Amino acid sequence: MGKPTVRGHFTMVYDQGMEIKVDGLKYFAFFNYTEANVNNHTIVTSHCDQTFVGTYHDNSIPAKKWGCFKGFKSSSFQAKTVHSIDHAEEKIKRDFEHSTVFVNNDRYIQALNKAQSTWKATAHKQFEGMTFAELKRITGSYRRSYQKTRNLKKQQAKLRAMNADKVTLFNGKTGQFESQDAEKLRASLPTEFDWTNVNGRDFVVPVRNQEQCGSCYAFSSSDMFGSRVRIPSNLTQVPVYSPQDIVDCSAYSQGCDGGFPFLVGKYAMDYGLTVESCDPYQGHDLGKCSNQCPVNRQQRLHSSNYYFVGGYYGNSHELSMMHEIYQNGPLAIGFEVYPDLRNYKHGVYKHVTAEELKAQGLSEDEMIPHFEVVNHAVLMVGWGVENGTPYWKIKNSWSTTWGDNGYFKILRGSDECGVESDAEAGIPLF
């Protein structure tokens, strides 16, 4: 790619693909994998030394020059990881998820409230009657294995230890990332800040409901761009952008089966976001683009830039996130969702472990089943301190009946549930 002497920029896109910027071009591709059925098992082999066919384009917005490429590792070393899925075990789990209906458990809620004192748990009727498969869909945009989650945390801990006194920040004027002294940055930021209440004015797109579609990535990202138009326009423009357009039209996402906020930023740059009135939300995949407005009335919003906070995947930091929010507006983040979050009402959330629940007399049978780590995308709008506990303020997409009018607070500064591990931002072009 490009000339050997040209320097470029590279980032992983989660553990799914990569983006490379070099020689005036942007390259993106998903990593290659194959599947095979062997003895009632699905064998998934990740070919880490190559990609599927990807696309590249120039830096104009929207791009004018497009092409295709396929990436290979230049050395002869072939890196592979193999994952085996037992069909019988998978069927048992899936049958349970699709046949078992969620019901609020008063003893479970009481145990949550006894085990900690920073947040209040309650029964939310909106989840009753849903199967566990439906619940999993609305609480997770993609799934990580325990090993991948642990490896990412190790990598981030190592990076932070190496650069404990420095933070990488995005400079909106130059479009480049710069290193800044951590203590000086902390001293320059307010102890509390909230885009829903800046001198009594709310700059954030209202809370919405993703319903039973795994479209949290589309809501968090489209509402990030909507809020970031409201801020520089001083509320003279208050657009609401369409998650349905992202779900149905973006080749970078998987519809109601999930997606990545970083790639919504790419979609916004390459194709633009349309307003909600042109493609109203349906709560399910339509299987095709269904924009109701003629092209000249779709009011497409393009992004001038999109990036992982910290410059690349895995390099976000409490201070770089605070700086990004304060300078540019709310940002989309991913974090690990556990069953107890569904019962959040108010206060500063911190996950209550199974061991802590057992200490309150709760049996295994009374606990909510939790099969795998899921990653849910939400909109981070500010931070503060409540009763001595530092928190992030976050907007969810489970309607205003959930949580604190659709919002929640989560412990800040200790990467609670991975909340400081995966942050993305985008700059609207308008």
C-alpha positions as CSV (number, residue, x, y, z in Angstrom):
1,M,0.0,0.0,0.0
2,G,1.5,3.3,-1.1
3,K,5.2,4.1,-1.2
4,P,7.6,2.3,1.2
5,T,8.8,5.6,2.6
6,V,5.4,7.0,3.3
7,R,4.2,7.0,6.9
8,G,0.6,6.3,7.7
9,H,-1.8,5.5,10.5
10,F,-3.2,2.1,11.5
11,T,-5.8,0.9,14.0
12,M,-7.6,-2.3,14.7
13,V,-11.3,-2.0,14.4
14,Y,-12.2,-4.0,17.6
15,D,-11.0,-7.5,16.9
16,Q,-12.9,-7.6,13.6
17,G,-10.9,-5.7,11.1
18,M,-8.5,-2.9,10.5
19,E,-8.3,0.6,9.0
20,I,-5.1,2.1,7.4
21,K,-4.6,5.7,6.3
22,V,-1.6,6.1,4.0
23,D,-0.6,8.0,0.9
24,G,-3.9,10.0,0.7
25,L,-6.0,6.8,0.8
26,K,-8.1,5.0,3.4
27,Y,-8.2,1.2,3.5
28,F,-10.7,-0.9,5.4
29,A,-11.3,-4.6,5.6
30,F,-12.6,-7.3,8.0
31,F,-10.2,-10.1,9.0
32,N,-10.6,-13.4,7.2
33,Y,-12.1,-16.5,8.8
34,T,-13.6,-19.8,7.5
35,E,-16.2,-22.2,8.9
36,A,-16.5,-25.9,8.6
37,N,-18.8,-28.5,10.1
38,V,-16.9,-31.4,11.6
39,N,-18.4,-34.1,13.9
40,N,-21.4,-32.0,14.9
41,H,-19.1,-29.0,15.7
42,T,-18.7,-25.8,13.8
43,I,-15.0,-25.1,13.5
44,V,-14.3,-21.4,13.1
45,T,-10.8,-20.6,12.0
46,S,-9.6,-17.0,12.1
47,H,-6.9,-16.4,9.5
48,C,-5.1,-13.5,11.3
49,D,-2.6,-13.0,8.5
50,Q,-5.1,-12.0,5.9
51,T,-8.4,-10.1,5.3
52,F,-11.5,-10.5,3.3
53,V,-11.8,-8.3,0.2
54,G,-12.0,-4.7,1.5
55,T,-12.4,-1.2,0.0
56,Y,-10.2,1.8,-0.2
57,H,-10.9,5.4,-1.3
58,D,-9.4,8.8,-1.4
59,N,-9.8,11.5,1.3
60,S,-12.5,13.6,-0.4
61,I,-15.9,13.7,1.3
62,P,-17.8,11.9,-0.1
63,A,-15.0,9.9,-1.7
64,K,-14.6,10.1,-5.5
65,K,-12.0,7.3,-6.1
66,W,-12.9,3.8,-4.9
67,G,-11.2,0.4,-5.3
68,C,-10.9,-3.0,-3.8
69,F,-8.0,-4.7,-2.1
70,K,-7.1,-7.8,0.0
71,G,-4.5,-7.7,2.7
72,F,-1.9,-10.4,3.5
73,K,0.8,-10.5,6.1
74,S,4.1,-10.0,4.3
75,S,6.0,-12.7,6.2
76,S,5.5,-16.4,5.6
77,F,4.2,-16.9,9.2
78,Q,0.5,-17.9,9.2
79,A,-1.3,-16.8,12.4
80,K,-4.5,-18.8,13.1
81,T,-6.8,-19.2,16.0
82,V,-9.4,-22.0,16.0
83,H,-12.7,-21.9,17.9
84,S,-15.0,-24.9,18.1
85,I,-18.7,-24.6,18.7
86,D,-20.4,-27.7,19.9
87,H,-23.8,-27.9,18.2
88,A,-25.5,-29.9,21.0
89,E,-24.3,-27.5,23.7
90,E,-25.2,-24.5,21.5
91,K,-28.7,-25.9,20.9
92,I,-29.3,-26.4,24.6
93,K,-28.3,-22.8,25.3
94,R,-30.3,-21.3,22.4
95,D,-33.4,-23.3,23.2
96,F,-33.3,-22.1,26.7
97,E,-32.8,-18.5,25.6
98,H,-35.7,-18.6,23.1
99,S,-38.1,-20.5,25.4
100,T,-37.5,-18.9,28.8
101,V,-39.4,-15.7,29.6
102,F,-38.0,-13.1,31.9
103,V,-39.8,-12.3,35.1
104,N,-38.6,-9.8,37.7
105,N,-37.4,-11.5,40.9
106,D,-38.0,-9.5,44.1
107,R,-35.4,-11.5,46.1
108,Y,-32.8,-10.8,43.4
109,I,-33.6,-7.1,43.5
110,Q,-33.4,-7.0,47.3
111,A,-30.0,-8.8,47.2
112,L,-28.7,-6.2,44.7
113,N,-29.8,-3.4,47.0
114,K,-28.3,-5.0,50.1
115,A,-25.0,-5.9,48.4
116,Q,-24.0,-2.3,47.7
117,S,-25.0,1.3,48.6
118,T,-24.2,3.5,45.6
119,W,-27.2,2.6,43.4
120,K,-30.8,1.6,43.6
121,A,-32.2,-1.5,41.9
122,T,-35.9,-1.8,40.9
123,A,-38.2,-3.9,38.8
124,H,-38.7,-2.6,35.2
125,K,-41.9,-4.0,33.8
126,Q,-40.8,-3.3,30.2
127,F,-38.6,-6.4,30.2
128,E,-41.2,-8.8,31.5
129,G,-42.5,-11.2,28.9
130,M,-39.3,-11.0,26.8
131,T,-37.4,-14.1,26.1
132,F,-33.7,-14.2,27.2
133,A,-32.8,-14.2,23.5
134,E,-34.7,-10.9,23.1
135,L,-33.1,-9.5,26.2
136,K,-29.6,-10.4,25.0
137,R,-30.2,-8.7,21.6
138,I,-31.1,-5.3,23.2
139,T,-28.1,-5.5,25.6
140,G,-25.4,-6.4,23.2
141,S,-24.1,-5.1,19.9
142,Y,-21.4,-7.8,19.7
143,R,-19.9,-10.5,21.9
144,R,-16.4,-11.0,23.1
145,S,-15.0,-14.2,24.6
146,Y,-13.7,-14.0,28.2
147,Q,-10.2,-14.6,26.9
148,K,-10.4,-11.6,24.4
149,T,-11.8,-9.3,27.1
150,R,-9.0,-10.3,29.5
151,N,-6.3,-9.9,26.8
152,L,-7.6,-6.4,25.9
153,K,-7.6,-5.4,29.6
154,K,-4.0,-6.6,29.9
155,Q,-3.0,-4.7,26.8
156,Q,-4.6,-1.5,28.0
157,A,-3.0,-1.8,31.5
158,K,0.4,-2.3,29.9
159,L,-0.1,0.8,27.7
160,R,-1.3,2.9,30.6
161,A,1.6,1.9,32.8
162,M,4.1,2.8,30.0
163,N,2.5,6.2,29.5
164,A,1.2,6.9,33.0
165,D,2.0,10.6,32.9
166,K,0.8,11.2,29.3
167,V,-2.6,11.3,27.5
168,T,-3.2,11.2,23.8
169,L,-5.7,13.8,22.6
170,F,-7.4,14.7,19.3
171,N,-6.6,18.3,18.1
172,G,-9.6,19.5,16.1
173,K,-7.7,22.3,14.5
174,T,-5.0,20.1,13.0
175,G,-6.9,16.8,12.8
176,Q,-3.9,15.1,14.5
177,F,-3.4,13.3,17.8
178,E,-1.1,15.0,20.4
179,S,0.4,13.9,23.7
180,Q,-0.3,16.0,26.8
181,D,0.7,15.9,30.4
182,A,-2.0,14.0,32.4
183,E,-1.8,16.1,35.6
184,K,-2.0,19.4,33.7
185,L,-5.0,18.1,31.7
186,R,-6.8,17.0,34.8
187,A,-6.3,20.4,36.4
188,S,-7.8,22.1,33.3
189,L,-11.0,20.1,33.3
190,P,-14.0,20.8,35.6
191,T,-14.9,18.4,38.3
192,E,-18.4,18.1,36.9
193,F,-19.8,18.6,33.4
194,D,-23.1,17.5,31.7
195,W,-24.2,18.3,28.1
196,T,-27.8,17.8,29.2
197,N,-27.5,20.8,31.5
198,V,-25.2,23.6,30.3
199,N,-26.5,26.6,32.1
200,G,-30.0,25.1,32.0
201,R,-29.8,24.1,28.3
202,D,-29.9,20.5,27.0
203,F,-27.7,19.8,23.9
204,V,-28.3,16.1,23.7
205,V,-30.7,14.3,21.4
206,P,-33.7,13.0,23.4
207,V,-33.8,9.4,24.8
208,R,-35.2,6.9,22.3
209,N,-36.0,3.2,22.3
210,Q,-34.2,0.6,20.2
211,E,-36.8,-2.0,21.0
212,Q,-36.0,-5.7,20.3
213,C,-33.3,-4.9,17.7
214,G,-29.6,-5.0,18.4
215,S,-29.2,-1.5,17.0
216,C,-27.6,0.2,20.1
217,Y,-24.5,1.0,18.0
218,A,-26.8,2.9,15.5
219,F,-28.5,4.9,18.2
220,S,-25.4,5.8,20.2
221,S,-23.6,6.9,17.0
222,S,-26.4,8.8,15.3
223,D,-27.2,10.6,18.6
224,M,-23.6,11.5,19.0
225,F,-23.6,13.2,15.6
226,G,-27.0,14.8,16.3
227,S,-25.8,16.2,19.6
228,R,-22.5,17.4,18.0
229,V,-24.6,19.4,15.5
230,R,-26.7,21.0,18.2
231,I,-23.6,22.2,20.2
232,P,-21.7,24.3,17.6
233,S,-25.0,25.6,16.1
234,N,-26.1,26.7,19.7
235,L,-29.4,24.8,19.3
236,T,-30.3,26.6,16.1
237,Q,-30.1,23.2,14.5
238,V,-31.6,20.2,16.3
239,P,-31.5,17.2,13.9
240,V,-32.3,13.7,14.8
241,Y,-30.6,11.2,12.6
242,S,-32.0,7.8,11.5
243,P,-30.7,4.6,13.1
244,Q,-32.9,2.6,10.7
245,D,-30.9,4.0,7.7
246,I,-27.7,2.6,9.4
247,V,-29.4,-0.7,10.2
248,D,-30.6,-1.3,6.7
249,C,-28.1,0.5,4.4
250,S,-24.6,0.3,6.0
251,A,-22.5,-2.5,4.5
252,Y,-20.2,-1.9,7.5
253,S,-22.8,-3.2,10.0
254,Q,-24.9,-6.3,10.6
255,G,-28.3,-4.7,11.0
256,C,-30.2,-5.8,14.1
257,D,-27.5,-8.3,14.8
258,G,-25.1,-5.6,15.9
259,G,-22.4,-3.3,14.6
260,F,-19.6,-0.9,15.7
261,P,-19.8,2.9,16.4
262,F,-16.4,3.4,14.8
263,L,-17.8,2.0,11.5
264,V,-20.9,4.2,11.8
265,G,-18.5,7.1,11.7
266,K,-17.0,5.6,8.6
267,Y,-20.5,5.2,7.1
268,A,-21.2,8.9,7.9
269,M,-18.1,10.0,6.1
270,D,-18.5,7.8,3.1
271,Y,-22.3,8.0,2.6
272,G,-23.8,10.4,5.1
273,L,-26.5,10.0,7.8
274,T,-30.1,10.8,6.9
275,V,-32.7,12.4,9.2
276,E,-35.2,10.4,11.1
277,S,-38.2,11.8,9.2
278,C,-36.8,10.3,6.0
279,D,-36.3,6.8,7.3
280,P,-38.3,6.3,10.6
281,Y,-37.3,3.6,13.0
282,Q,-39.1,0.3,12.7
283,G,-37.4,-1.8,15.4
284,H,-36.4,-4.6,13.0
285,D,-34.4,-5.2,9.8
286,L,-36.3,-4.3,6.6
287,G,-33.7,-6.0,4.4
288,K,-33.3,-3.0,2.1
289,C,-32.8,0.8,2.2
290,S,-36.2,2.5,2.5
291,N,-35.5,6.2,2.5
292,Q,-38.8,8.0,1.9
293,C,-37.3,11.3,0.8
294,P,-35.9,12.2,-2.6
295,V,-32.1,12.5,-2.7
296,N,-32.2,16.3,-2.7
297,R,-34.2,16.3,0.5
298,Q,-32.4,13.6,2.6
299,Q,-30.3,16.2,4.4
300,R,-27.3,13.8,4.5
301,L,-24.8,14.7,7.2
302,H,-21.2,13.6,6.5
303,S,-18.5,13.3,9.1
304,S,-15.2,15.2,8.5
305,N,-13.4,12.7,10.8
306,Y,-14.0,9.7,13.0
307,Y,-11.6,8.1,15.4
308,F,-11.1,6.0,18.5
309,V,-10.5,8.3,21.5
310,G,-6.7,8.0,22.2
311,G,-5.9,7.6,18.5
312,Y,-6.4,3.8,18.1
313,Y,-8.5,1.0,19.5
314,G,-7.5,0.2,23.1
315,N,-5.9,3.5,23.9
316,S,-8.8,5.4,25.5
317,H,-8.3,6.9,29.0
318,E,-10.5,8.6,31.6
319,L,-8.9,11.9,30.9
320,S,-8.9,11.7,27.1
321,M,-12.6,10.8,27.2
322,M,-13.3,13.8,29.5
323,H,-11.3,16.1,27.2
324,E,-13.2,14.8,24.1
325,I,-16.6,15.3,25.7
326,Y,-15.7,18.8,27.0
327,Q,-14.2,20.0,23.7
328,N,-16.4,18.3,21.1
329,G,-19.5,16.8,22.7
330,P,-20.9,13.4,23.7
331,L,-19.2,10.3,22.5
332,A,-20.2,6.7,21.8
333,I,-18.8,4.1,24.0
334,G,-19.0,0.3,24.4
335,F,-19.1,-1.5,27.8
336,E,-19.8,-4.9,29.2
337,V,-23.4,-5.5,30.2
338,Y,-24.4,-7.8,33.1
339,P,-27.9,-8.7,34.1
340,D,-28.0,-6.4,37.1
341,L,-27.9,-3.3,34.9
342,R,-31.5,-4.1,33.7
343,N,-32.6,-3.3,37.3
344,Y,-30.9,0.0,37.6
345,K,-33.1,2.9,38.8
346,H,-30.7,5.7,40.0
347,G,-27.3,6.3,41.7
348,V,-23.8,5.3,40.6
349,Y,-23.9,1.8,39.1
350,K,-21.2,-0.8,39.9
351,H,-21.6,-4.4,38.9
352,V,-22.7,-6.7,41.7
353,T,-20.9,-10.0,41.3
354,A,-22.4,-13.5,41.9
355,E,-20.2,-13.9,45.0
356,E,-21.6,-10.7,46.4
357,L,-25.2,-11.9,45.7
358,K,-24.5,-15.2,47.4
359,A,-23.2,-13.4,50.5
360,Q,-26.8,-11.9,50.7
361,G,-28.3,-15.4,50.7
362,L,-29.2,-15.6,47.1
363,S,-29.0,-19.1,45.6
364,E,-27.7,-20.1,42.1
365,D,-31.3,-20.8,40.9
366,E,-32.4,-17.3,41.9
367,M,-29.7,-15.5,39.9
368,I,-30.3,-14.3,36.3
369,P,-28.6,-16.5,33.7
370,H,-25.5,-14.9,32.2
371,F,-24.0,-16.9,29.3
372,E,-21.5,-14.6,27.7
373,V,-20.0,-11.1,27.8
374,V,-21.9,-8.7,25.6
375,N,-20.9,-5.2,24.6
376,H,-23.5,-2.5,24.6
377,A,-23.1,0.8,22.8
378,V,-24.4,4.0,24.6
379,L,-23.9,7.7,24.6
380,M,-21.6,9.3,27.2
381,V,-22.7,12.9,27.9
382,G,-20.8,14.0,31.0
383,W,-19.2,13.2,34.4
384,G,-19.4,14.2,38.0
385,V,-19.2,13.1,41.7
386,E,-22.1,11.8,43.7
387,N,-21.7,11.3,47.5
388,G,-18.0,11.1,47.0
389,T,-18.2,8.6,44.2
390,P,-16.9,9.7,40.7
391,Y,-19.2,8.8,37.8
392,W,-19.9,9.0,34.1
393,K,-23.4,10.1,33.0
394,I,-24.6,8.0,30.1
395,K,-27.7,8.0,27.9
396,N,-29.1,4.6,27.1
397,S,-31.5,3.5,24.3
398,W,-34.1,1.6,26.4
399,S,-36.7,4.4,26.5
400,T,-37.3,7.0,29.3
401,T,-39.1,4.4,31.4
402,W,-35.8,2.7,32.2
403,G,-33.3,4.0,34.7
404,D,-33.2,7.6,35.5
405,N,-35.4,8.9,32.7
406,G,-33.4,6.8,30.2
407,Y,-30.0,7.8,31.7
408,F,-27.6,6.0,34.1
409,K,-24.5,6.8,36.0
410,I,-21.6,4.4,36.3
411,L,-18.4,4.4,38.4
412,R,-15.6,6.5,36.8
413,G,-11.9,6.1,36.9
414,S,-11.5,2.3,37.4
415,D,-12.7,1.1,34.0
416,E,-15.9,-0.4,35.5
417,C,-17.4,-2.9,33.1
418,G,-14.8,-1.7,30.5
419,V,-16.5,1.7,30.3
420,E,-13.1,3.4,29.7
421,S,-11.8,0.9,27.2
422,D,-13.8,1.5,24.0
423,A,-14.7,5.1,23.1
424,E,-15.3,6.5,19.6
425,A,-15.9,10.0,18.4
426,G,-16.8,11.7,15.1
427,I,-16.8,15.3,13.8
428,P,-19.9,16.4,11.8
429,L,-19.3,18.3,8.6
430,F,-22.0,21.0,8.2
